Amino acid sequence: EEGSLLAAVNLLPPKYRTVIYLYYYEGYSAPEIAGLLHRNVNTIYTWLGRAKALLRTALEEGGGEDG
């Protein structure tokens, strides 16, 4: 399952892929990411939410599970 998650992350648009990587893989907080990317923290929260929704959809469609 981890391989399919990584593949789905790699298919995200660059801004979403970046925030997912920094947040989940590097352990940065949303305010820290906002500082790194010179964005408003609310923008980072929005991007994280959208990225998670895209990942959820990609994994549900590609998961091959019933239900």
N, C-alpha and C positions, 0 to 999 in steps of 0.2 A: 504494500500500500504506500510505503514511503516513496518508492520510485515513481508511482503515478502522481503523488502530491508534488514532488519536485518537478516532474514534467509539466504539470499544470501551472506551477509557479513560473516556470520558464516561458510559458506562453502568454503570461500577463503583459499588458502594456508596460513600458519601462518605468513610469512613475509609480505604478502599483507594485511592480516587482521589487523596486528599490525599497519602498516602505515595508513590505512584507519581509524582505531580507533583513533590513536593519532591526525591525521590531522582534521578529521571531528567531532569527538565526544569530544575530549579533547582540541581542538583549538591550537595545536602546529603548528608552521610553519615548512616547509621542512628543513630549516637549523637547527632548534631546534631538530627535529627528527633525523637528521643526527648525531648530537652530542650525543643524547641519545643512539642511536644504534651503534655508532662508525662506521658509514658508510659515504661515500662521498655523498654530497648533490645531485649530479646528479643521484646517485643510488636511492635515495629516490624519486626524480621526476619520474624516470623510473618505480619504483614499484608502485607509485600512478597511473601513466598512465595505466599500465597493469592491476592493480586492478580495475580501473574504467571501462576498456574495458571488463573485465570478468564479472563485475556486470551488465553492460549494456546488454551483451549477455544473462546472466542468467535471467534477468528480462524480456527481450523481449521474450525468449523462454517459460518462465513460466507465462507470463502475461495474456495469453488467449485473447489478443486483436487482432482484425483484422487489417492487414495492413502493 
